[in-house]
Amino acid sequence: MKKTLAAALLAPSLLAGCTVAGNASGGGDAVTVTVGYQSKTINTVTAGTLLRSLGAFEKRLAALPGKYRVVWQDYDTGAPITAQMLAGKIDIGSMGDYPLLINGSRAQAAGGDAGTRLVSVTGHNPRGALNGVVVAPGSKARTLRDLRGATISASVGSAGHGTLVQALGRHGLDPAEDVKVENQQPPVGASALKSGAAAAFAQFVAWPGLLVQKGEGRLLYDGGALDVPTFHGVVVRNAFTRERPDVLGAFLSAQIDATRALHADPVGSAERVAAATGLPAETVYLYNGAGGIASFDVTVKRPLRDALAHDVPFLKSIGVLTAPLDLAAFVDDGPIRRAYGAGYDAAAASTANPAPITGNDAVCGRRVTDARTAGEVWVRGERTPRPVADPGCLLRTVRAVQSEGKQVRAAYVPDHTTGTRWFADHQLWVRDGARFLPFATEETARRHLNAHPAARLVPYTEAVTRA
């Protein structure tokens, strides 16, 4: 019998929850190191799913004196990882920016050895596009304003929840009065959206892309429209850092190894993550591929530090951050700086995606150079996606693939307004003179149409035919 989406996605996490936790020695005289991660939060794969599948941490530990045993614990969100860290049962964890702040605040409030530090970044998006709000495909909602009085599923305190609250405010809605936010784990919320129990689903990577690709959701709000950086990072217990600095160094070196492996082979990395999580490789590649929504860079960049400072008063205002947080004490890039070595400052200063789309656009006959317009067409049976220079070239490439009698596995192109990479066949296409422009949401498409009265919406199939 075919499983429901929620059941299929929840099962691996339930199994992972049975893993033995704790930091006591195990396996004879081996020291146990417990890592908490979120396998399906694919913005953390370089400190979680991909890192684990490559065995990179274990390889680094093997070079240290003594014996070590790594225990991996998988969760759906960052909240339970924080709880386990405060209990001394998880040494190293990865989570999103809002959960990171909550982690640091609660750990500092606990005092003593309970303190934690943010020591590296996994993936980030400079505009916030890792989060989004999804509605059912047949929903009549066209903007967030249409959700007034509705129930919205979100994981309270998560990055997806934070995006929702800020976006509602920008649309003139009071998140405490005008909507009902149901605090649910992502798999539960996905099920609620599918059943109609929730009118919308506000979550973080990779849930919006997954539901849209499955045909079980439509992107209502693109987090990239918020234009506030969002990221995930690695947090470690201070006591563990003090007792095992060499182990932390090995973990961060392994994270660098995994990041370089992802950049060297984005398709292979996406397939590894897909195999480990049950997520479609096409969804993983949307976020983690070349030119993906997520930029993977371990350095702690100034815009990300500034984003944390921006988020603290906001989280306090919505009652999520209840204890003070000393950001200067919490954010510490010393360990990753030492692991990275020469070139750290240059990498930290760069805001470009270190894995851009490159190559030749065979159909349009030119080099792919502009990250703002570049896309890819992944053809079934071909391992490497075909690079395209701009949306018009993407449409022409799709038509060329069809004329070859082949099938498009997935096509990716950035939203004309926000730059958010999205599935081409799930975008709204606008014909504006000779140009065909893609928009991830109806709201951004309508905004362009209002500013360009001669432009008109066209179905994707028509855009492919006429481009």
C-alpha positions as CSV (number, residue, x, y, z in Angstrom):
1,M,0.0,0.0,0.0
2,K,1.3,3.5,-0.9
3,K,2.3,5.4,2.2
4,T,1.1,9.0,2.8
5,L,3.7,11.7,2.4
6,A,3.7,12.4,6.1
7,A,4.1,8.8,7.1
8,A,6.9,8.2,4.6
9,L,8.9,11.2,5.8
10,L,8.3,10.6,9.5
11,A,9.4,7.0,9.6
12,P,13.2,7.6,9.3
13,S,13.1,10.1,12.1
14,L,11.3,7.8,14.4
15,L,13.8,5.1,13.7
16,A,16.7,7.5,14.3
17,G,15.1,8.5,17.7
18,C,15.8,4.9,18.9
19,T,19.6,5.6,18.7
20,V,21.4,5.4,22.0
21,A,22.3,8.9,23.1
22,G,24.7,10.3,25.7
23,N,28.3,11.1,26.1
24,A,29.5,8.3,28.3
25,S,32.2,6.1,27.0
26,G,31.1,3.2,24.9
27,G,32.5,0.4,22.8
28,G,35.2,-0.5,25.4
29,D,37.5,2.4,25.9
30,A,36.1,4.4,23.0
31,V,34.8,7.9,23.6
32,T,31.3,8.5,22.4
33,V,30.6,11.7,20.4
34,T,26.9,12.5,19.9
35,V,25.9,14.6,16.9
36,G,22.3,15.9,16.6
37,Y,21.2,16.7,13.1
38,Q,18.1,17.1,10.8
39,S,18.4,14.8,7.9
40,K,15.6,16.3,5.9
41,T,16.6,19.9,6.6
42,I,19.0,19.7,3.7
43,N,20.5,23.1,4.3
44,T,22.5,21.3,7.1
45,V,23.8,18.3,5.0
46,T,27.4,19.4,5.3
47,A,27.2,18.9,9.1
48,G,24.6,16.1,8.9
49,T,23.3,13.9,6.1
50,L,26.1,14.3,3.6
51,L,28.8,14.4,6.2
52,R,27.5,11.2,7.7
53,S,27.1,9.4,4.4
54,L,30.7,10.3,3.4
55,G,32.1,9.1,6.7
56,A,34.2,12.3,6.8
57,F,34.0,12.8,10.6
58,E,34.9,9.2,11.4
59,K,37.9,9.5,9.0
60,R,39.1,12.7,10.7
61,L,38.7,11.1,14.1
62,A,40.7,8.1,13.1
63,A,43.7,10.4,12.7
64,L,43.5,11.4,16.4
65,P,45.0,9.6,19.3
66,G,42.5,7.3,21.1
67,K,39.3,5.7,20.0
68,Y,36.0,7.3,19.2
69,R,32.5,6.3,18.4
70,V,30.1,8.6,16.7
71,V,26.4,8.5,17.5
72,W,24.1,10.3,15.0
73,Q,20.7,11.4,16.2
74,D,18.1,12.6,13.7
75,Y,15.4,15.1,14.4
76,D,12.8,17.0,12.4
77,T,13.5,20.4,14.0
78,G,16.2,22.1,16.1
79,A,14.2,22.3,19.3
80,P,14.8,18.7,20.5
81,I,18.5,19.1,19.7
82,T,18.6,22.1,22.0
83,A,16.9,20.2,24.7
84,Q,19.3,17.3,24.5
85,M,22.3,19.6,24.4
86,L,21.1,21.3,27.6
87,A,20.8,17.9,29.2
88,G,24.4,17.1,28.1
89,K,23.3,14.3,25.8
90,I,24.3,15.9,22.5
91,D,27.7,17.4,21.9
92,I,27.4,19.0,18.5
93,G,24.2,20.0,16.7
94,S,23.1,21.8,13.6
95,M,20.0,23.9,13.2
96,G,18.5,27.1,11.7
97,D,19.2,30.7,12.7
98,Y,16.1,31.2,15.0
99,P,16.6,27.8,16.8
100,L,20.3,28.7,17.1
101,L,19.4,31.9,19.0
102,I,17.0,30.1,21.2
103,N,19.7,27.5,21.8
104,G,22.2,30.1,22.9
105,S,19.8,32.0,25.0
106,R,18.6,29.0,27.0
107,A,22.1,27.7,27.4
108,Q,23.4,31.0,28.7
109,A,20.4,31.2,31.1
110,A,21.2,27.7,32.4
111,G,24.7,28.9,33.3
112,G,27.8,26.8,34.2
113,D,28.8,24.2,31.7
114,A,25.5,24.4,29.9
115,G,26.7,27.2,27.6
116,T,26.9,26.7,23.8
117,R,28.6,28.5,20.9
118,L,27.8,28.9,17.2
119,V,31.0,27.8,15.5
120,S,30.3,27.5,11.8
121,V,27.7,27.9,9.0
122,T,26.3,25.1,6.8
123,G,24.2,26.8,4.1
124,H,22.6,30.2,3.8
125,N,20.5,32.4,1.5
126,P,21.1,36.1,1.5
127,R,17.4,37.0,0.9
128,G,15.6,34.4,3.1
129,A,14.5,32.0,0.2
130,L,15.1,28.9,2.3
131,N,11.7,29.4,3.9
132,G,8.3,29.7,2.3
133,V,4.6,29.5,2.8
134,V,2.7,26.8,0.8
135,V,-1.0,26.3,0.2
136,A,-2.9,23.5,-1.4
137,P,-2.8,23.5,-5.2
138,G,-6.5,24.4,-5.4
139,S,-6.4,27.1,-2.7
140,K,-8.1,30.4,-3.6
141,A,-5.4,32.3,-1.6
142,R,-3.2,34.5,-3.9
143,T,-1.3,36.5,-1.2
144,L,-0.8,36.2,2.5
145,R,-3.7,38.7,3.0
146,D,-6.0,36.0,1.8
147,L,-5.2,33.9,4.9
148,R,-6.9,36.2,7.3
149,G,-8.9,34.0,9.8
150,A,-7.2,30.8,8.5
151,T,-5.2,28.1,10.3
152,I,-1.5,28.0,9.4
153,S,0.8,25.1,10.3
154,A,4.3,26.1,11.5
155,S,7.0,24.9,13.9
156,V,6.9,27.7,16.4
157,G,10.4,29.2,16.9
158,S,11.7,27.8,13.6
159,A,13.1,29.9,10.8
160,G,9.9,29.1,8.8
161,H,7.8,30.4,11.6
162,G,9.9,33.6,11.8
163,T,9.5,34.2,8.1
164,L,5.8,33.8,8.4
165,V,5.4,36.2,11.2
166,Q,7.5,38.9,9.6
167,A,5.8,38.5,6.2
168,L,2.3,38.6,7.8
169,G,3.3,41.9,9.4
170,R,4.4,43.3,6.0
171,H,1.0,42.3,4.6
172,G,-0.9,44.1,7.3
173,L,-1.9,41.1,9.4
174,D,-1.4,40.5,13.1
175,P,0.0,37.0,13.5
176,A,-1.5,36.8,17.0
177,E,-5.0,38.1,16.0
178,D,-5.6,37.6,12.3
179,V,-4.5,34.0,11.8
180,K,-4.3,30.9,14.0
181,V,-0.8,29.4,14.0
182,E,-0.8,25.7,14.8
183,N,2.5,24.5,16.3
184,Q,3.3,21.3,14.4
185,Q,6.3,19.3,13.3
186,P,6.8,19.5,9.5
187,P,5.5,16.0,8.7
188,V,2.4,16.6,10.7
189,G,1.9,20.0,9.1
190,A,2.3,18.6,5.6
191,S,-0.4,16.0,6.5
192,A,-2.7,18.8,7.9
193,L,-2.3,20.8,4.6
194,K,-3.1,17.8,2.5
195,S,-6.2,16.9,4.6
196,G,-7.5,20.5,4.7
197,A,-7.0,20.9,8.5
198,A,-4.6,23.7,7.7
199,A,-5.0,26.4,5.0
200,A,-1.3,27.0,4.7
201,F,2.0,25.5,5.7
202,A,5.0,27.7,6.7
203,Q,8.3,25.8,6.8
204,F,11.9,25.7,6.1
205,V,14.0,23.9,3.5
206,A,13.2,21.4,1.9
207,W,9.5,21.2,2.7
208,P,8.2,24.0,0.4
209,G,10.0,22.6,-2.6
210,L,9.1,19.0,-1.7
211,L,5.3,19.7,-1.5
212,V,5.4,21.7,-4.7
213,Q,7.3,19.1,-6.7
214,K,5.0,16.4,-5.4
215,G,2.0,18.4,-6.7
216,E,0.7,18.7,-3.1
217,G,1.3,22.4,-2.7
218,R,1.7,25.7,-4.4
219,L,4.1,28.4,-3.2
220,L,2.1,31.3,-1.9
221,Y,5.0,33.3,-0.3
222,D,8.6,33.2,-1.3
223,G,10.9,33.9,1.7
224,G,13.2,35.6,-0.7
225,A,10.7,38.5,-0.9
226,L,11.5,39.2,2.8
227,D,15.1,40.1,1.9
228,V,16.4,39.1,5.3
229,P,19.4,36.6,5.3
230,T,18.6,33.1,6.7
231,F,21.1,30.3,7.4
232,H,21.8,27.1,9.4
233,G,24.8,26.5,11.5
234,V,26.7,24.3,13.9
235,V,26.5,24.8,17.6
236,V,28.6,23.0,20.2
237,R,28.5,22.7,24.0
238,N,31.2,24.8,25.7
239,A,32.1,22.0,28.1
240,F,32.7,19.7,25.1
241,T,34.8,22.3,23.4
242,R,37.0,22.7,26.5
243,E,37.3,18.9,27.0
244,R,37.7,17.8,23.4
245,P,39.0,20.7,21.3
246,D,40.7,18.3,18.9
247,V,37.4,16.5,18.3
248,L,35.6,19.7,17.5
249,G,38.5,20.6,15.1
250,A,38.1,17.2,13.5
251,F,34.3,17.8,13.0
252,L,34.8,21.2,11.5
253,S,37.6,19.8,9.2
254,A,35.1,17.1,8.2
255,Q,32.5,19.7,7.5
256,I,34.9,21.5,5.2
257,D,35.6,18.1,3.5
258,A,31.8,17.6,2.9
259,T,31.4,21.2,1.6
260,R,34.1,20.7,-0.9
261,A,32.7,17.3,-1.9
262,L,29.3,19.0,-2.5
263,H,30.8,21.7,-4.7
264,A,32.9,19.2,-6.6
265,D,29.9,16.9,-7.4
266,P,26.6,18.6,-6.7
267,V,24.6,15.9,-8.5
268,G,26.3,13.0,-6.7
269,S,25.9,14.8,-3.4
270,A,22.1,15.4,-4.1
271,E,21.7,11.7,-4.9
272,R,23.5,10.7,-1.7
273,V,21.2,12.9,0.4
274,A,18.2,11.6,-1.5
275,A,19.2,8.0,-0.9
276,A,19.7,8.7,2.8
277,T,16.5,10.6,3.4
278,G,13.9,9.4,0.9
279,L,13.6,12.9,-0.5
280,P,13.5,13.2,-4.3
281,A,16.9,14.0,-5.8
282,E,15.2,16.8,-7.8
283,T,14.1,18.5,-4.7
284,V,17.5,18.2,-3.0
285,Y,19.2,19.6,-6.1
286,L,16.8,22.5,-6.2
287,Y,18.3,23.7,-2.9
288,N,21.8,22.1,-2.9
289,G,22.8,22.0,-6.6
290,A,24.9,24.3,-8.6
291,G,23.4,27.8,-8.3
292,G,21.0,26.4,-5.7
293,I,18.8,28.3,-3.3
294,A,21.4,27.4,-0.6
295,S,25.0,28.6,-0.7
296,F,27.2,26.3,1.3
297,D,30.1,28.1,2.9
298,V,31.4,27.3,6.4
299,T,32.5,30.8,7.2
300,V,30.6,33.1,9.6
301,K,29.9,36.1,7.4
302,R,29.2,39.6,8.6
303,P,25.7,39.8,7.0
304,L,24.8,36.6,8.9
305,R,26.0,38.0,12.2
306,D,24.0,41.2,11.5
307,A,21.0,39.0,10.7
308,L,21.2,37.4,14.1
309,A,21.4,40.8,15.8
310,H,18.3,41.8,13.7
311,D,16.5,38.6,14.8
312,V,17.0,38.9,18.5
313,P,14.6,41.8,19.2
314,F,12.1,40.2,16.8
315,L,12.1,36.9,18.6
316,K,11.7,38.7,21.9
317,S,8.7,40.6,20.5
318,I,6.9,37.4,19.7
319,G,7.7,35.8,23.0
320,V,9.9,33.1,21.6
321,L,13.2,34.4,23.1
322,T,12.5,34.8,26.8
323,A,16.0,35.0,28.2
324,P,18.8,37.5,27.4
325,L,21.5,36.5,24.9
326,D,25.0,37.8,24.7
327,L,25.6,37.4,20.9
328,A,29.3,38.3,21.2
329,A,29.8,35.4,23.6
330,F,27.7,33.0,21.5
331,V,29.1,33.6,18.0
332,D,32.7,32.3,17.9
333,D,34.4,31.7,14.5
334,G,37.7,30.9,16.1
335,P,37.4,27.1,15.7
336,I,36.3,27.2,12.1
337,R,39.0,29.8,11.3
338,R,41.6,27.4,12.6
339,A,40.2,24.5,10.7
340,Y,39.9,26.5,7.5
341,G,43.4,28.0,7.6
342,A,44.7,30.5,5.0
343,G,42.0,32.2,3.0
344,Y,39.3,32.3,5.7
345,D,39.0,36.1,5.7
346,A,38.6,36.2,1.9
347,A,36.0,33.5,1.9
348,A,34.1,35.1,4.8
349,A,34.0,38.4,2.9
350,S,32.5,36.9,-0.3
351,T,28.8,36.8,-0.7
352,A,28.7,35.0,-4.0
353,N,27.5,31.4,-4.2
354,P,30.7,29.3,-4.3
355,A,29.1,26.8,-6.6
356,P,27.6,28.8,-9.5
357,I,26.1,27.4,-12.7
358,T,28.8,27.4,-15.4
359,G,29.4,26.1,-18.9
360,N,28.0,26.6,-22.3
361,D,24.3,27.1,-23.2
362,A,24.2,24.8,-26.3
363,V,20.8,26.0,-27.5
364,C,21.5,29.8,-27.2
365,G,25.1,29.3,-28.1
366,R,26.8,31.3,-25.3
367,R,28.6,31.0,-22.0
368,V,26.5,31.0,-18.8
369,T,27.9,33.9,-16.8
370,D,25.0,35.7,-15.0
371,A,23.9,34.0,-11.8
372,R,20.8,36.2,-11.7
373,T,19.3,34.6,-14.8
374,A,21.1,31.2,-15.1
375,G,19.2,28.0,-14.9
376,E,19.5,24.3,-15.6
377,V,17.5,21.6,-17.4
378,W,18.0,18.1,-16.0
379,V,17.2,15.5,-18.7
380,R,16.2,12.0,-17.7
381,G,19.0,9.7,-18.5
382,E,21.6,12.4,-18.3
383,R,23.6,12.7,-15.1
384,T,24.6,16.4,-15.5
385,P,22.0,19.1,-16.0
386,R,22.3,21.2,-19.1
387,P,23.2,24.9,-18.2
388,V,21.1,27.7,-19.6
389,A,21.9,31.3,-19.7
390,D,18.4,32.8,-19.0
391,P,14.7,32.0,-18.8
392,G,14.2,32.3,-22.6
393,C,17.1,29.9,-23.2
394,L,15.6,27.5,-20.6
395,L,12.3,27.4,-22.5
396,R,14.1,26.8,-25.8
397,T,16.2,24.1,-24.2
398,V,13.1,22.3,-22.9
399,R,11.6,22.4,-26.3
400,A,14.8,21.0,-27.8
401,V,14.8,18.2,-25.3
402,Q,11.2,17.4,-26.2
403,S,12.1,17.4,-29.9
404,E,14.8,14.9,-29.2
405,G,12.1,12.5,-27.8
406,K,13.6,12.8,-24.3
407,Q,12.0,13.8,-20.9
408,V,12.8,16.7,-18.6
409,R,13.5,15.4,-15.2
410,A,13.5,18.9,-13.7
411,A,14.1,22.4,-14.9
412,Y,15.3,25.2,-12.6
413,V,15.3,29.0,-13.2
414,P,15.4,32.0,-10.8
415,D,12.3,34.1,-10.1
416,H,12.6,37.4,-12.1
417,T,12.0,39.5,-9.0
418,T,13.5,37.8,-6.0
419,G,16.1,35.6,-7.7
420,T,14.8,32.5,-5.9
421,R,15.6,29.4,-8.0
422,W,12.4,27.3,-8.5
423,F,10.9,24.6,-10.6
424,A,10.2,26.1,-14.1
425,D,7.0,24.1,-14.6
426,H,5.7,25.3,-11.2
427,Q,6.3,29.0,-11.9
428,L,4.0,31.6,-13.4
429,W,5.3,32.8,-16.7
430,V,4.7,36.3,-18.0
431,R,5.2,37.3,-21.6
432,D,6.5,40.8,-21.7
433,G,7.2,41.8,-25.3
434,A,9.7,39.4,-26.6
435,R,10.7,38.2,-23.1
436,F,9.3,35.3,-21.1
437,L,9.7,35.9,-17.4
438,P,9.3,33.4,-14.5
439,F,7.8,34.1,-11.1
440,A,7.7,31.7,-8.2
441,T,4.5,33.2,-6.7
442,E,1.4,34.8,-8.1
443,E,2.0,37.9,-5.9
444,T,5.3,38.7,-7.6
445,A,3.9,38.0,-11.1
446,R,0.9,40.3,-10.5
447,R,3.2,43.0,-9.3
448,H,5.1,42.8,-12.5
449,L,1.8,42.7,-14.6
450,N,0.5,45.8,-12.8
451,A,3.7,47.7,-13.7
452,H,3.7,46.5,-17.3
453,P,0.1,46.7,-18.6
454,A,1.0,45.1,-22.0
455,A,2.4,42.0,-20.4
456,R,0.3,38.9,-19.8
457,L,0.3,35.5,-18.1
458,V,0.9,32.5,-20.3
459,P,0.8,28.8,-19.4
460,Y,4.2,27.1,-19.1
461,T,3.4,24.9,-22.1
462,E,2.7,27.9,-24.2
463,A,5.9,29.6,-23.1
464,V,7.9,26.5,-24.1
465,T,6.2,26.5,-27.5
466,R,6.6,30.2,-28.3
467,A,9.9,31.1,-26.7
